[in-house]
Amino acid sequence: VAATAAGGSGFLWFTNAAAPQVFTVANGATICGLKIETGAQTVDAGATDFTIRQFSLVSGTFKSTSGNLSVGNPNSGINWTKTGGTFTHNGGTVTFIGDNATYNDSGSTTFNKFTMNIANGGLRTLFLNTGIPLVTGTFTFTDGFINTGTFELKGAVTLAAGADGGSGFLWFTNTVAPQTFTVAAGAIICGLKIETGAQTVDAGTTDFSILNFSLVS
């Protein structure tokens, strides 16, 4: 996929269950939709920064880029759907940029770094419908709303002033080490759930809002 690829509403459907398919994506490319249905085979996305408009994982392994994978269209709804297979983060970052985005996962998916940055469009919302995404590295909430579901967070958490809240939850669960928690003045956090055992979550000194609060441990 060349850098001049500009996306669209269609899909590229990977279906070779007999052998790996070479997948080369130029830095800055925008792919329409990406559907992986490759049985026991792996699709390796390499190391570049690129965008996909939609994502569907049915079977096989999708080894994400070690760079930044942006998902969505800034001005229209997108879907992240996983009904089978395995998503491997490859040490990279996934950034959701699509307005009115939906996340549906029949199992569980672990992300390294995850950025929520839905700055354009009407709803500017990510709906976490099924599954609880686990983020082991840095979680960054730059802009938009998180509704209906929960992010489980093990690493550092950063919220910018553009964070707008929502009905979802950010769930802190690292019981081994403290999690860095950086919140910009004026940020609105959706729900905040703390379940960190003997560890402390330090919210700093800024003025911000949380819409729901739960302290478990």
Disulfide bonds with the S-S distance in Angstrom:
none
